[in-house]
Amino acid sequence: MELREKNCIVTGGASGIGAACSRAFAALGSNVVIADLNIEDGERIAAEINGRAVRCDVSKQSDIDAAVSETERAFGPVDLFFSNAGIATGGDPLEADVETWSTQWDVNVMAHVYAIRAVLPSFLARGEGYFVHTASMAGILTTHGNVVYAATKHAVVAIAEWMSITYHDKGIHTSLLAPLGVNTPMLGNRGSPFGQSAAGPIKEPEEVAGMVVEAIENERFLILTDEIAQTWMDRKNSDIERWLNGMRRLQRKIEDAKEKGV
């Protein structure tokens, strides 16, 4: 899909990957609406790219509907919905209470469902449209220490795959972004699975934005931000028992480091 003169909504667009993608889309001629709880930074970036910003709690269908209405009012029908907002609170099943599960499910999973419900009818009526879903390699593989995040991001992967299978031939295309370590506010969140380490050099949001743009322009489904990610996927798919044993070894190393206070 060519991004010139397209109307785009980016959730979580006030910082990190969302902000970088908002700038990248606008630079290619898109009209961008930033939907974020952080309305101050959202408005600052919107002013910079001649876009719009709306305060949006993505865990509420009404807020996402309002973001769609603002986009339609300001620019016209939505062409691309980038469900990017997410949180990484949580821990193991004994640490994470039911409220944590519920909150992260609403933000990390239901927000994608609400976005689909909000714009899919228009996409189908026009025979075209684009969804980008931000998951994580935690959703394709898993992550240590945060079962809530891993489970919700697995759900995002499932939604994106289902959408691509079901609606691709009707003109609605889907991309799935599965980052590893990226220099965003989430990286510094102590509850984040990425707060301690990442595979290889940390990517900058602008690098990831370039990958997202390239995937959209080529209508490619999977967006991996690190070459090692494909290797890990291949290892898991070719020999699940060997992969699990490797992950268990890493888990033991993590627990040993914690005991030593490293």
Secondary structure by P-SEA (a helix, b strand, c coil): cccccbbbbbccccccaaaaaaaaaaaaccbbbbbccaaaaaaaaaaaacbbbbbcccccaaaaaaaaaaaaaccccccbbbcccccccccccccccaaaaaaaaaaacaaaaaaaaacaaaaaaaccbbbbbbbcccccccccccaaaaaaaaaaaaaaaaaaaccccccbbbbbbbbcccccccccccccccccccccccccaaaaaaaaaaaaaacccccccccaaaaaaaaaaacaaaaaaaaaaaaaaaaaaaaacc
